[in-house]
């Protein structure tokens, strides 16, 4: 009888030991993935910033653009800038959003339209203060009408400060990079900055944050709404609905915390990542041939809102089903980006829009 009891106890201890070991291995793997996600984030952000900076430096050395800025020839500036960026997109399929800003912090030319020359930017671009004491370029995450990466290069001619060339991107490359690994990223701006980021007013909200990027998976939103973000910020890790959630603080160019990067990894994807003891880089440790096909199938294949104008989208918002509303707002957001704050207000009030610059941005 005693022998049977001993055998049973030993079996129970073995089972407990196996489960304990598995839990420890999984915990170690999750912590390793969390660390590597953090490293990958810093590496990818640096790469994206450098890509934008290289393009801004290239444009700042274009003599024709500099001469047009010096002569205050806005029409020529727009033509030169749009021709360059259109050629780049045609030949490389890379969309470059570039703008030239005067030494008085007004828009001189933008690559994507020619209707806002003269628009003042200084009131809501606090990062320009950096150039009061610095002459070197800067690339950082900054808040404007939208949150984005801004590579800003000052332009000088014969020691005279003429203005800036700026290249802007909005985290699409970052979102796609992590999505290809089965990790969804949410770029979250603290809600206290909403008065500056006027084009993000209708964006998706999670806790006290505004979601800045697009192309994420909508089925994670309900999960994130269950998370205690105060605890997540402290711990850096949470588990909810079979998903692991990681948090990294987001800083602007002055190293001020302005929000965070939140990563969601579905537990079913864990096996696609190698174990911590494998001597191989995280950037190549995903079995992409399998994972990429899984992720790709979960993405939308078409955009049903392409054919609608911005003004049409204003009226459509009242008839969109609740489950489709976020997709609709993301697409409307893209179209509304071409309008000023005053125009957006007029559009919502169903007034006729007169495209002119009048007053200051607040």
C-alpha positions as CSV (number, residue, x, y, z in Angstrom):
1,X,0.0,0.0,0.0
2,X,2.8,2.3,0.9
3,X,4.6,1.6,-2.4
4,X,1.4,2.6,-4.3
5,X,1.2,5.8,-2.4
6,X,4.8,6.6,-3.1
7,X,4.3,5.8,-6.8
8,X,1.3,8.1,-7.0
9,X,3.1,10.9,-5.2
10,X,6.0,10.6,-7.5
11,X,3.7,10.6,-10.6
12,X,2.0,13.7,-9.2
13,X,5.3,15.5,-8.6
14,X,6.5,14.6,-12.1
15,X,3.3,16.0,-13.7
16,X,3.6,19.2,-11.6
17,X,7.3,19.4,-12.6
18,X,6.4,19.0,-16.3
19,X,3.8,21.8,-16.1
20,X,6.1,24.0,-14.1
21,X,8.9,23.5,-16.6
22,X,6.6,24.2,-19.5
23,X,5.3,27.4,-17.9
24,X,8.9,28.5,-17.2
25,X,10.0,27.8,-20.7
26,X,7.0,29.8,-22.1
27,X,7.6,32.6,-19.7
28,X,11.2,32.8,-20.8
29,X,10.2,32.7,-24.4
30,X,7.7,35.5,-24.0
31,X,10.2,37.7,-22.1
32,X,12.7,37.0,-24.9
33,X,10.2,37.9,-27.6
34,X,9.3,41.1,-25.7
35,X,13.0,42.1,-25.5
36,X,13.5,41.4,-29.2
37,X,10.4,43.3,-30.2
38,X,11.8,46.3,-28.3
39,X,15.1,46.0,-30.1
40,X,13.3,45.5,-33.5
41,X,11.2,48.6,-32.8
42,X,14.2,50.8,-32.1
43,X,16.0,49.4,-35.2
44,X,13.1,49.9,-37.5
45,X,12.3,53.4,-36.3
46,X,16.0,54.3,-36.8
47,X,15.9,52.8,-40.3
48,X,12.7,54.7,-41.2
49,X,14.1,58.0,-39.8
50,X,17.3,57.6,-41.8
51,X,15.4,56.9,-45.0
52,X,13.3,60.1,-44.5
53,X,16.4,62.1,-43.6
54,X,18.3,60.9,-46.7
55,X,15.4,62.0,-48.9
56,X,15.2,65.4,-47.1
57,X,18.9,66.0,-47.5
58,X,18.7,65.1,-51.2
59,X,15.9,67.6,-51.7
60,X,17.7,70.3,-49.7
61,X,20.6,70.1,-52.2
62,X,18.4,70.7,-55.2
63,X,19.6,74.0,-56.5
64,X,16.4,74.7,-58.5
65,X,14.3,74.2,-55.3
66,X,16.6,76.4,-53.2
67,X,16.5,79.1,-55.9
68,X,12.7,79.0,-56.1
69,X,12.5,79.3,-52.3
70,X,14.9,82.3,-52.3
71,X,12.8,84.0,-55.0
72,X,9.6,83.1,-53.2
73,X,8.3,81.4,-56.4
74,X,5.7,79.1,-54.9
75,X,4.3,77.8,-58.2
76,X,7.7,76.7,-59.4
77,X,8.5,75.2,-55.9
78,X,5.4,73.1,-56.1
79,X,6.1,72.0,-59.7
80,X,9.7,71.0,-58.9
81,X,8.9,69.2,-55.7
82,X,5.9,67.3,-57.1
83,X,7.8,66.3,-60.2
84,X,10.6,64.8,-58.1
85,X,8.4,62.9,-55.7
86,X,6.1,61.7,-58.6
87,X,9.2,60.3,-60.4
88,X,10.4,58.6,-57.3
89,X,7.0,56.9,-56.8
90,X,6.8,55.9,-60.4
91,X,10.2,54.3,-60.6
92,X,10.4,52.8,-57.1
93,X,6.8,52.6,-55.8
94,X,7.8,54.6,-52.8
95,X,5.5,57.4,-51.7
96,X,7.4,60.5,-50.5
97,X,5.5,63.2,-48.7
98,X,7.7,66.3,-48.7
99,X,7.2,70.0,-48.0
100,X,9.3,73.1,-48.0
101,X,8.8,75.6,-45.2
102,X,9.9,79.2,-45.2
103,X,12.1,80.8,-42.5
104,X,8.9,82.3,-41.1
105,X,7.5,78.8,-40.6
106,X,4.9,79.0,-43.4
107,X,4.3,76.4,-46.0
108,X,6.1,77.3,-49.3
109,X,5.3,74.1,-51.2
110,X,4.1,70.6,-50.6
111,X,4.5,67.6,-52.9
112,X,0.9,66.4,-52.7
113,X,-1.0,69.7,-53.4
114,X,-0.6,73.4,-54.2
115,X,-3.5,75.0,-52.3
116,X,-1.9,75.8,-48.9
117,X,1.1,78.0,-49.7
118,X,1.4,80.5,-47.0
119,X,-0.3,78.4,-44.3
120,X,1.4,79.2,-40.9
121,X,2.8,76.1,-39.1
122,X,4.7,77.7,-36.2
123,X,1.8,77.8,-33.8
124,X,1.4,74.0,-33.5
125,X,4.9,72.8,-34.5
126,X,6.7,73.3,-31.2
127,X,9.6,71.2,-32.5
128,X,10.7,74.2,-34.7
129,X,12.2,75.7,-31.5
130,X,15.0,73.3,-31.8
131,X,16.3,75.2,-34.8
132,X,16.6,78.5,-32.8
133,X,19.9,77.1,-31.4
134,X,20.8,74.3,-33.9
135,X,21.7,74.4,-37.5
136,X,21.9,70.6,-38.1
137,X,19.0,68.4,-39.4
138,X,16.7,66.6,-37.0
139,X,14.6,63.5,-37.5
140,X,12.1,62.6,-34.8
141,X,8.5,61.6,-34.0
142,X,6.6,64.9,-33.7
143,X,3.0,66.1,-33.3
144,X,1.6,68.2,-36.0
145,X,-1.9,68.0,-37.5
146,X,-1.1,64.3,-37.4
147,X,1.5,62.4,-35.4
148,X,4.3,61.2,-37.6
149,X,8.1,60.9,-38.3
150,X,9.4,64.2,-39.5
151,X,12.9,64.6,-41.0
152,X,13.6,68.4,-41.1
153,X,16.6,69.8,-42.8
154,X,17.4,73.6,-42.6
155,X,18.3,75.3,-45.9
156,X,21.1,77.9,-46.1
157,X,22.4,79.8,-49.0
158,X,25.5,81.9,-48.6
159,X,25.0,81.7,-44.8
160,X,21.5,83.0,-45.1
161,X,18.8,80.9,-43.6
162,X,16.0,80.4,-46.1
163,X,13.8,77.7,-44.5
164,X,13.4,73.9,-44.3
165,X,12.9,70.8,-46.4
166,X,10.8,68.2,-44.5
167,X,9.9,64.6,-45.3
168,X,7.0,63.1,-43.4
169,X,5.9,59.5,-42.9
170,X,3.0,58.0,-40.8
171,X,4.2,54.6,-39.5
172,X,2.9,52.5,-42.5
173,X,6.3,50.9,-43.0
174,X,6.6,50.2,-39.2
175,X,3.1,48.7,-39.2
176,X,3.7,46.5,-42.2
177,X,7.1,45.3,-40.8
178,X,5.6,43.9,-37.6
179,X,2.5,42.6,-39.3
180,X,4.7,40.4,-41.5
181,X,5.8,38.7,-38.3
182,X,2.4,38.2,-36.9
183,X,2.8,41.1,-34.4
184,X,0.2,44.0,-34.6
185,X,1.5,47.4,-33.6
186,X,-0.7,50.3,-32.3
187,X,1.0,53.8,-32.3
188,X,-0.9,55.6,-29.5
189,X,-0.8,59.3,-28.9
190,X,-1.8,60.6,-25.4
191,X,-5.2,62.3,-25.7
192,X,-3.8,65.5,-24.1
193,X,-2.4,66.4,-27.5
194,X,-5.6,66.3,-29.4
195,X,-5.9,70.1,-29.6
196,X,-2.7,70.1,-31.7
197,X,-3.4,66.9,-33.7
198,X,-6.6,68.2,-35.2
199,X,-6.7,65.7,-38.1
200,X,-6.8,62.9,-35.6
201,X,-10.0,64.1,-33.8
202,X,-12.1,61.3,-35.2
203,X,-9.5,58.5,-34.8
204,X,-10.1,55.4,-32.9
205,X,-9.7,55.8,-29.1
206,X,-8.2,53.2,-26.8
207,X,-8.2,54.1,-23.1
208,X,-6.8,57.6,-23.0
209,X,-4.9,57.3,-26.3
210,X,-5.6,58.1,-29.9
211,X,-4.6,55.4,-32.4
212,X,-2.2,57.1,-35.0
213,X,-1.4,54.3,-37.4
214,X,-3.6,52.3,-39.8
215,X,-3.7,48.8,-41.3
216,X,-3.9,47.0,-38.0
217,X,-6.3,44.1,-37.1
218,X,-9.6,45.4,-35.8
219,X,-10.3,42.2,-33.8
220,X,-7.7,43.2,-31.3
221,X,-9.5,46.4,-30.3
222,X,-12.0,44.8,-27.9
223,X,-9.0,43.0,-26.2
224,X,-7.1,46.2,-25.8
225,X,-10.2,47.9,-24.3
226,X,-10.1,45.3,-21.5
227,X,-6.4,46.0,-20.6
228,X,-5.4,48.1,-17.6
229,X,-3.1,50.5,-19.4
230,X,-1.7,52.0,-16.2
231,X,-0.5,48.5,-15.2
232,X,0.6,47.8,-18.7
233,X,2.8,50.8,-18.8
234,X,4.5,49.7,-15.5
235,X,4.9,46.0,-16.3
236,X,5.4,46.3,-20.1
237,X,3.5,43.1,-20.5
238,X,-0.1,41.9,-20.3
239,X,-2.1,38.8,-21.2
240,X,-5.7,39.0,-22.3
241,X,-8.0,36.9,-24.5
242,X,-5.2,34.5,-25.5
243,X,-3.0,37.4,-26.6
244,X,0.3,38.8,-25.3
245,X,0.4,42.6,-25.2
246,X,3.7,44.5,-25.0
247,X,4.2,48.3,-24.3
248,X,7.0,50.7,-25.1
249,X,6.9,54.4,-24.3
250,X,7.0,56.8,-27.3
251,X,9.1,59.9,-27.1
252,X,9.2,63.0,-29.3
253,X,12.5,64.7,-30.4
254,X,12.8,66.5,-27.0
255,X,12.6,63.1,-25.3
256,X,9.2,63.9,-23.8
257,X,6.8,61.0,-23.4
258,X,3.9,61.6,-25.7
259,X,2.3,58.1,-25.9
260,X,3.3,54.5,-26.5
261,X,3.8,51.7,-28.9
262,X,1.5,48.7,-28.1
263,X,2.2,45.3,-29.6
264,X,-0.3,42.5,-29.8
265,X,0.9,38.9,-30.4
266,X,-1.7,36.2,-30.7
267,X,-0.7,33.1,-28.6
268,X,-1.3,30.9,-31.6
269,X,1.7,32.5,-33.3
270,X,4.2,31.7,-30.6
271,X,5.4,28.5,-32.3
272,X,6.5,30.6,-35.3
273,X,9.2,32.2,-33.1
274,X,12.4,30.3,-32.2
275,X,13.3,29.6,-28.6
276,X,15.6,32.0,-26.7
277,X,18.5,29.6,-26.7
278,X,18.7,29.5,-30.5
279,X,21.6,31.6,-31.6
280,X,19.8,33.5,-34.3
281,X,18.6,37.1,-34.8
282,X,15.0,38.0,-34.1
283,X,14.8,39.7,-37.4
284,X,15.2,36.4,-39.2
285,X,13.9,34.0,-36.6
286,X,10.3,33.8,-37.8
287,X,9.4,31.0,-40.1
288,X,8.0,33.5,-42.6
289,X,7.0,31.1,-45.3
290,X,4.2,29.9,-43.0
291,X,3.5,32.9,-40.9
292,X,3.3,35.4,-43.8
293,X,0.7,33.3,-45.6
294,X,-1.4,33.2,-42.4
295,X,-1.1,37.0,-41.8
296,X,-1.7,37.8,-45.5
297,X,-5.0,36.0,-45.5
298,X,-6.3,38.1,-42.6
299,X,-5.8,41.4,-44.4
300,X,-8.4,43.1,-46.5
301,X,-8.0,42.6,-50.2
302,X,-9.9,45.7,-51.5
303,X,-11.0,49.2,-50.5
304,X,-14.7,49.9,-51.1
305,X,-14.4,53.6,-50.3
306,X,-11.9,54.5,-53.1
307,X,-14.6,55.9,-55.4
308,X,-16.0,58.4,-52.8
309,X,-14.9,62.0,-52.3
310,X,-14.2,63.6,-49.0
311,X,-17.5,65.5,-49.0
312,X,-19.4,62.3,-49.8
313,X,-17.8,60.6,-46.9
314,X,-19.2,63.3,-44.6
315,X,-22.8,62.2,-45.5
316,X,-22.0,58.5,-45.6
317,X,-20.9,58.4,-41.9
318,X,-24.5,58.5,-40.8
319,X,-25.4,55.2,-42.6
320,X,-22.3,53.1,-41.9
321,X,-22.9,50.1,-39.6
322,X,-21.2,50.1,-36.2
323,X,-18.9,47.2,-37.1
324,X,-17.7,48.9,-40.2
325,X,-17.3,52.4,-38.8
326,X,-13.6,52.2,-37.9
327,X,-12.6,51.0,-41.4
328,X,-14.8,53.8,-42.8
329,X,-13.2,56.5,-40.6
330,X,-9.6,55.4,-41.5
331,X,-10.4,55.8,-45.2
332,X,-12.2,59.1,-44.6
333,X,-9.2,60.3,-42.6
334,X,-6.9,59.8,-45.7
335,X,-9.2,62.0,-47.8
336,X,-9.7,64.7,-45.0
337,X,-5.9,65.1,-44.7
338,X,-6.0,67.3,-47.8
339,X,-8.2,69.9,-46.1
340,X,-7.5,72.7,-43.6
341,X,-9.1,72.8,-40.1
342,X,-11.5,75.6,-41.3
343,X,-12.5,73.6,-44.4
344,X,-13.2,70.5,-42.3
345,X,-15.4,72.5,-40.0
346,X,-17.2,74.1,-43.0
347,X,-17.7,70.7,-44.5
348,X,-19.2,69.3,-41.4
349,X,-21.6,72.3,-41.2
350,X,-22.6,71.6,-44.8
351,X,-21.3,74.9,-46.1
352,X,-19.7,75.6,-49.4
353,X,-16.0,75.2,-49.1
354,X,-13.8,78.1,-50.3
355,X,-10.2,76.9,-50.6
356,X,-8.1,79.7,-49.2
357,X,-5.8,80.3,-46.3
358,X,-7.2,82.7,-43.7
359,X,-6.1,83.0,-40.1
360,X,-3.8,80.8,-38.0
361,X,-3.9,77.2,-37.0
362,X,-4.6,76.6,-33.4
